[in-house]
Amino acid sequence: MFLRRTRGLLDFLVASLCLWAAAYHTPVGAGLRQLAGWLFGARTSARPLLAYYSGGVYGAKELNVPAPPIRGPTIAATADLSFEEALGYGTYVTWSQLQGPRRQPGLALARRYGVSTDKLERDETGPAEVARLLRAAAMDLKSDDAAVLAFFMGYEPSRYVADRARAEGSEATLEAMVRQLPGGYGDDVGDASAAMTLGTAYALSWPVSPTAPVTSPFGYRMHPTLGIRKLHTGVDLGVPVGTEVRAVFDGIVRRASYDGVNGNVLVVDHGRGVTTAYCHNSELLVSVGQRVQKGQVIALSGNTGRSTGPHLHYQLELGHEPYDPFRFRARTDKLAELKPPSKEAPKAKAARATRPKVAPKLAEAPPPAPGVVEGRADGDAQSQVPADATEW
């Protein structure tokens, strides 16, 4: 009898532990807790957990265009930002759109490390000051992720969850720290996640020479073979067959295969909700699961799949949504617009354009780099590529 009761109690404890784990450490449980919180008006920690299971980013579509547009140091198409600079840009873009009390943790962190709050709040100096502040906080907290989280959530709670994550044998990544948080910090975690996604996007280099002509930009266009209006989810870069294609940032290869549309295609996961794709290659030089480094040659460009000429289709996705990579790299003083491309028809767009605008519109696709004409690179071997070379 005693053994039966002991086993029954043990079974009950194990079942309770399983239910708790399912509720607090799985996306299904997080979804149910978020639904219950919405129905009963209660605060819940489900959103941070959902962020963890959605690639470290959620709510990206909720961020709006900065108004007025942020004017920082220009990001030339031929220059790379250091990761610290890029993270400063991404964090400042996110923080500058917050209002009232939600900006206070960033200002308090600045005062803690002796960074000028006046410079922090000016568009001309903000990104650089944020980068300097994050560098100081990361040295103290021993984690870039913890520094960004402290910028949006506050120093003390960030230090606490970073220490807790390390005590459990994990690094102080955002994902590990989220699991240590009580309820009520969902918005702060979402802001930190979006900032790191943007920061990673700003840190990307370019897969081929910056002087490669853009034969088809990002956005809606008439499909070159289907003859219908369709979203072009990347940019086509006119390069001869056999051109070296390089990884734009460190990451893990998630796909390396052939299909009839994309040809030989690579997909690289850079973490923090950022992935890049490289299509129509003649040869793939890496395999699925392989870690690649920024600047590593991962493929040779080609004309495979559904293509009208030799080129590389380069695609950037943030949180599973495609974005124009020139938003993060172009020669422009406008920072990125974190907003998925509109699917409105041309007439609807024209009608909306007649309405009063609340915020200034970002510049359209930037001009090509010096010496480059759309579809042609002056004095470059890439001029051998047809001006209309594009993917399916």
Wavefront OBJ file of the C-alpha trace (Angstrom):
o trace
v 0.000 0.000 0.000
v 2.787 2.367 0.905
v 4.545 1.687 -2.393
v 1.350 2.327 -4.329
v 0.763 5.664 -2.625
v 4.391 6.694 -3.175
v 4.197 5.831 -6.832
v 0.887 7.618 -7.172
v 2.324 10.736 -5.608
v 5.395 10.505 -7.833
v 3.209 10.129 -10.929
v 1.201 13.164 -9.869
v 4.353 15.262 -9.373
v 5.808 14.165 -12.724
v 2.514 14.904 -14.506
v 2.337 18.335 -12.846
v 5.912 19.069 -13.899
v 5.106 18.065 -17.488
v 2.040 20.302 -17.557
v 4.033 23.213 -16.136
v 6.780 22.690 -18.734
v 4.212 22.513 -21.521
v 2.574 25.736 -20.354
v 5.749 27.736 -19.820
v 8.303 26.260 -22.230
v 6.421 25.402 -25.440
v 4.898 27.672 -28.110
v 1.484 25.981 -27.706
v 1.460 26.685 -23.985
v 2.639 30.227 -24.562
v -0.131 30.764 -27.090
v -2.778 29.462 -24.688
v -1.455 31.660 -21.853
v -1.447 34.691 -24.121
v -5.051 33.940 -25.135
v -6.076 33.534 -21.497
v -4.346 36.785 -20.589
v -6.207 38.575 -23.369
v -9.581 37.099 -22.342
v -9.195 37.916 -18.640
v -7.186 41.144 -19.018
v -4.215 39.697 -17.114
v -0.521 40.305 -17.781
v 1.465 37.335 -19.030
v 5.044 36.423 -19.938
v 3.862 34.448 -22.971
v 4.936 37.040 -25.569
v 8.639 36.770 -24.707
v 8.407 32.985 -24.971
v 6.648 33.283 -28.325
v 9.470 35.570 -29.422
v 11.942 32.836 -28.552
v 10.115 30.298 -30.688
v 9.651 32.693 -33.620
v 13.343 33.215 -34.316
v 13.902 35.862 -31.665
v 11.675 38.499 -33.250
v 8.013 39.391 -33.069
v 6.007 42.525 -33.544
v 8.396 43.718 -36.256
v 5.435 44.830 -38.361
v 4.220 46.986 -35.458
v 7.191 49.363 -35.761
v 6.541 52.438 -37.864
v 8.720 54.690 -39.965
v 10.633 57.167 -37.760
v 9.168 60.645 -38.036
v 11.032 62.738 -38.876
v 13.421 60.388 -40.680
v 16.594 59.758 -38.716
v 19.642 61.506 -40.090
v 22.832 59.823 -39.047
v 26.157 59.119 -40.745
v 25.539 57.941 -44.293
v 25.903 54.219 -44.929
v 27.739 53.952 -48.234
v 27.098 50.942 -50.421
v 30.836 50.256 -50.465
v 31.403 50.463 -46.688
v 30.672 47.974 -43.923
v 29.598 48.957 -40.433
v 31.218 47.229 -37.485
v 28.807 45.118 -35.471
v 28.936 47.659 -32.623
v 27.993 50.497 -35.007
v 25.248 48.415 -36.585
v 23.795 47.463 -33.218
v 23.815 51.146 -32.263
v 21.805 51.972 -35.389
v 19.283 49.174 -34.812
v 18.804 50.035 -31.146
v 18.432 53.748 -31.823
v 15.875 53.194 -34.602
v 13.751 51.119 -32.234
v 14.156 53.366 -29.179
v 13.503 56.605 -31.075
v 9.975 55.428 -31.890
v 9.025 54.821 -28.256
v 7.114 57.359 -26.215
v 7.210 58.627 -22.627
v 8.060 56.092 -19.903
v 9.276 53.477 -22.360
v 12.245 55.712 -23.224
v 13.307 56.109 -19.591
v 15.372 52.904 -19.179
v 17.603 54.009 -22.063
v 18.105 57.451 -20.546
v 18.787 55.944 -17.111
v 21.384 53.598 -18.626
v 23.038 56.568 -20.326
v 23.307 58.427 -17.022
v 24.726 55.314 -15.368
v 27.627 55.156 -17.845
v 28.176 58.892 -18.262
v 26.765 59.158 -21.797
v 25.175 62.496 -22.729
v 21.395 62.159 -22.823
v 21.185 65.233 -25.065
v 23.383 63.599 -27.704
v 21.518 60.334 -27.223
v 18.230 61.949 -28.228
v 19.537 63.764 -31.332
v 19.261 62.004 -34.671
v 22.664 63.286 -35.786
v 24.544 61.780 -32.830
v 22.124 59.217 -31.383
v 23.276 56.034 -33.175
v 26.945 56.607 -32.294
v 26.102 57.443 -28.662
v 23.914 54.352 -28.366
v 26.747 52.225 -29.766
v 29.135 53.678 -27.166
v 26.613 53.111 -24.393
v 25.960 49.499 -25.417
v 29.696 48.825 -25.552
v 30.095 49.993 -21.940
v 27.053 48.051 -20.748
v 28.170 44.881 -22.569
v 31.551 45.001 -20.828
v 29.765 45.296 -17.487
v 27.046 42.711 -18.144
v 29.354 40.475 -20.251
v 26.758 40.155 -23.017
v 25.644 42.237 -25.997
v 22.120 40.851 -25.622
v 21.986 41.790 -21.948
v 23.185 45.312 -22.798
v 20.414 45.795 -25.366
v 17.831 44.349 -22.984
v 19.046 46.749 -20.266
v 18.540 49.655 -22.674
v 14.819 48.834 -22.915
v 14.073 47.075 -19.618
v 16.507 48.629 -17.147
v 19.910 47.677 -15.758
v 18.950 45.791 -12.590
v 16.373 43.348 -14.042
v 18.669 42.692 -17.011
v 21.639 41.970 -14.779
v 19.459 39.650 -12.683
v 18.187 37.536 -15.603
v 21.677 37.457 -17.178
v 23.120 36.073 -13.931
v 20.270 33.555 -13.658
v 20.844 32.348 -17.221
v 24.557 31.821 -16.533
v 23.781 30.032 -13.272
v 21.790 27.485 -15.291
v 24.749 26.914 -17.605
v 23.566 29.071 -20.535
v 25.080 32.119 -22.146
v 23.255 35.379 -21.486
v 21.448 35.442 -24.828
v 18.050 37.064 -25.199
v 16.429 33.639 -25.584
v 17.998 32.339 -22.361
v 17.193 35.515 -20.416
v 13.561 35.517 -21.577
v 13.049 32.184 -19.826
v 14.051 33.819 -16.535
v 11.624 36.725 -16.751
v 8.341 37.009 -14.857
v 5.279 38.417 -16.561
v 4.942 42.040 -17.578
v 8.081 42.505 -19.659
v 6.713 41.456 -23.057
v 6.946 44.908 -24.661
v 10.499 45.451 -23.425
v 11.635 42.077 -24.754
v 9.901 42.806 -28.063
v 11.744 46.120 -28.387
v 15.091 44.507 -27.560
v 14.424 41.708 -30.044
v 13.514 44.139 -32.831
v 16.613 46.243 -32.058
v 18.902 43.231 -32.392
v 17.185 42.149 -35.597
v 17.728 45.590 -37.098
v 21.284 45.716 -35.757
v 22.112 42.430 -37.457
v 20.589 43.698 -40.712
v 22.777 46.835 -40.595
v 25.854 44.658 -40.049
v 25.377 42.715 -43.302
v 27.939 43.180 -46.037
v 27.249 42.607 -49.764
v 27.391 39.207 -51.536
v 29.252 40.417 -54.644
v 31.131 43.539 -55.678
v 29.265 46.726 -54.643
v 29.671 47.923 -58.226
v 27.568 45.055 -59.612
v 24.621 46.552 -61.510
v 21.100 46.101 -60.172
v 19.200 44.523 -63.043
v 15.934 44.318 -61.117
v 15.283 46.098 -57.776
v 13.118 45.032 -54.847
v 9.381 45.680 -55.135
v 6.389 45.090 -57.347
v 7.086 44.702 -61.059
v 5.803 43.033 -64.190
v 7.002 39.447 -64.032
v 9.591 38.910 -66.815
v 8.154 35.537 -67.877
v 4.619 35.336 -66.441
v 3.609 38.823 -67.564
v 1.749 39.646 -64.330
v 2.379 42.177 -61.578
v 4.241 40.366 -58.795
v 6.375 41.215 -55.786
v 10.078 40.812 -56.424
v 11.277 39.790 -52.971
v 14.971 40.523 -53.492
v 17.397 42.362 -55.733
v 18.954 40.964 -58.894
v 22.657 41.713 -59.276
v 24.088 41.338 -62.766
v 27.278 39.279 -62.549
v 28.868 36.804 -64.995
v 28.562 33.061 -64.445
v 31.198 31.877 -61.983
v 31.408 35.086 -59.912
v 32.261 34.393 -56.275
v 29.253 34.813 -53.956
v 30.142 35.605 -50.338
v 28.226 35.232 -47.078
v 27.104 38.667 -45.902
v 27.413 37.717 -42.222
v 28.222 34.770 -39.969
v 25.522 32.127 -39.939
v 24.390 28.544 -40.474
v 23.360 27.141 -43.863
v 19.720 26.073 -43.636
v 19.199 25.127 -47.270
v 21.563 24.131 -50.068
v 19.649 22.530 -52.904
v 18.257 22.860 -56.426
v 14.732 23.571 -57.611
v 13.305 24.501 -60.979
v 12.496 28.082 -59.977
v 15.449 29.261 -57.868
v 18.058 26.993 -59.410
v 20.930 26.244 -57.048
v 19.868 28.122 -53.928
v 21.420 28.764 -50.527
v 19.615 30.030 -47.424
v 21.743 31.213 -44.499
v 20.349 31.851 -41.010
v 22.242 34.681 -39.281
v 20.276 34.498 -36.029
v 18.106 37.163 -34.397
v 15.416 36.690 -37.019
v 17.663 37.501 -40.016
v 18.087 35.189 -43.016
v 19.529 35.705 -46.493
v 19.045 33.733 -49.702
v 21.253 33.434 -52.793
v 19.584 32.027 -55.927
v 20.433 30.865 -59.491
v 24.015 29.827 -58.672
v 26.044 27.598 -60.950
v 27.695 25.814 -58.012
v 27.134 25.583 -54.253
v 30.280 25.384 -52.123
v 28.724 24.757 -48.683
v 26.235 22.260 -47.297
v 23.266 22.255 -44.934
v 24.252 22.686 -41.283
v 27.641 24.181 -42.101
v 28.707 27.327 -40.247
v 29.924 30.109 -42.523
v 31.816 33.298 -41.789
v 31.200 36.804 -43.095
v 33.025 37.170 -46.421
v 33.401 33.419 -46.996
v 32.849 32.258 -50.592
v 29.743 30.081 -50.427
v 28.729 29.743 -54.087
v 29.519 30.650 -57.688
v 26.857 32.698 -59.449
v 25.092 31.335 -62.480
v 21.946 31.190 -64.582
v 20.154 28.134 -63.175
v 16.452 27.750 -62.536
v 13.903 30.103 -64.072
v 16.156 32.933 -65.192
v 16.530 35.218 -68.208
v 20.289 35.764 -67.879
v 23.319 35.372 -65.602
v 22.734 37.084 -62.255
v 22.462 36.614 -58.503
v 19.107 37.002 -56.798
v 19.915 38.212 -53.262
v 17.108 38.221 -50.716
v 16.902 39.497 -47.120
v 14.202 38.431 -44.657
v 13.574 39.809 -41.169
v 11.197 37.770 -39.044
v 10.144 35.799 -42.137
v 9.192 38.955 -44.074
v 11.178 40.148 -47.133
v 12.825 43.585 -47.024
v 14.792 45.631 -49.502
v 18.461 45.072 -48.519
v 19.301 48.581 -49.773
v 17.257 49.955 -46.866
v 20.105 48.868 -44.619
v 23.067 49.519 -46.844
v 22.342 52.177 -49.441
v 24.044 55.546 -49.819
v 21.302 57.452 -48.004
v 20.730 59.284 -44.735
v 17.440 57.533 -44.154
v 17.534 54.556 -41.813
v 15.534 51.409 -42.486
v 11.783 51.253 -42.678
v 10.803 48.163 -40.724
v 7.563 47.517 -42.541
v 6.646 44.669 -44.944
v 6.076 45.663 -48.597
v 2.574 46.797 -49.407
v 0.413 44.526 -51.526
v -1.883 47.302 -52.707
v -2.698 47.583 -56.369
v -1.296 50.631 -58.219
v -4.686 52.411 -58.288
v -5.136 51.975 -54.535
v -1.672 53.344 -53.915
v -2.359 56.342 -56.131
v -5.606 57.074 -54.293
v -3.894 56.825 -50.901
v -1.132 59.137 -52.076
v -3.662 61.983 -52.360
v -4.468 61.823 -48.637
v -2.654 64.002 -46.083
v 0.511 62.321 -44.806
v 1.325 62.206 -41.118
v 5.020 61.389 -41.493
v 7.547 62.087 -44.243
v 7.921 59.331 -46.769
v 11.219 57.518 -46.952
v 13.279 57.869 -50.080
v 12.742 55.317 -52.789
v 15.465 52.910 -53.876
v 18.815 54.729 -53.658
v 20.925 55.550 -56.692
v 23.580 53.032 -57.757
v 27.129 53.447 -56.517
v 29.422 55.786 -58.508
v 30.298 54.445 -61.940
v 27.290 52.140 -62.037
v 24.258 52.517 -64.276
v 21.133 50.441 -63.833
v 21.803 47.270 -65.790
v 25.423 48.168 -66.602
v 28.728 48.743 -64.821
v 30.939 51.184 -66.719
v 34.333 49.757 -67.510
v 33.546 46.537 -65.618
v 33.516 42.960 -66.805
v 29.983 42.753 -65.470
v 28.815 44.718 -68.494
v 28.794 41.323 -70.237
v 25.587 40.571 -68.344
v 22.315 41.338 -70.181
v 20.697 44.517 -68.789
v 17.403 42.655 -68.262
v 18.885 39.611 -66.544
v 16.471 38.657 -63.819
v 15.042 35.685 -62.019
v 11.748 33.991 -62.601
l 1 2 3 4 5 6 7 8 9 10 11 12 13 14 15 16 17 18 19 20 21 22 23 24 25 26 27 28 29 30 31 32 33 34 35 36 37 38 39 40 41 42 43 44 45 46 47 48 49 50 51 52 53 54 55 56 57 58 59 60 61 62 63 64 65 66 67 68 69 70 71 72 73 74 75 76 77 78 79 80 81 82 83 84 85 86 87 88 89 90 91 92 93 94 95 96 97 98 99 100 101 102 103 104 105 106 107 108 109 110 111 112 113 114 115 116 117 118 119 120 121 122 123 124 125 126 127 128 129 130 131 132 133 134 135 136 137 138 139 140 141 142 143 144 145 146 147 148 149 150 151 152 153 154 155 156 157 158 159 160 161 162 163 164 165 166 167 168 169 170 171 172 173 174 175 176 177 178 179 180 181 182 183 184 185 186 187 188 189 190 191 192 193 194 195 196 197 198 199 200 201 202 203 204 205 206 207 208 209 210 211 212 213 214 215 216 217 218 219 220 221 222 223 224 225 226 227 228 229 230 231 232 233 234 235 236 237 238 239 240 241 242 243 244 245 246 247 248 249 250 251 252 253 254 255 256 257 258 259 260 261 262 263 264 265 266 267 268 269 270 271 272 273 274 275 276 277 278 279 280 281 282 283 284 285 286 287 288 289 290 291 292 293 294 295 296 297 298 299 300 301 302 303 304 305 306 307 308 309 310 311 312 313 314 315 316 317 318 319 320 321 322 323 324 325 326 327 328 329 330 331 332 333 334 335 336 337 338 339 340 341 342 343 344 345 346 347 348 349 350 351 352 353 354 355 356 357 358 359 360 361 362 363 364 365 366 367 368 369 370 371 372 373 374 375 376 377 378 379 380 381 382 383 384 385 386 387 388 389 390 391 392
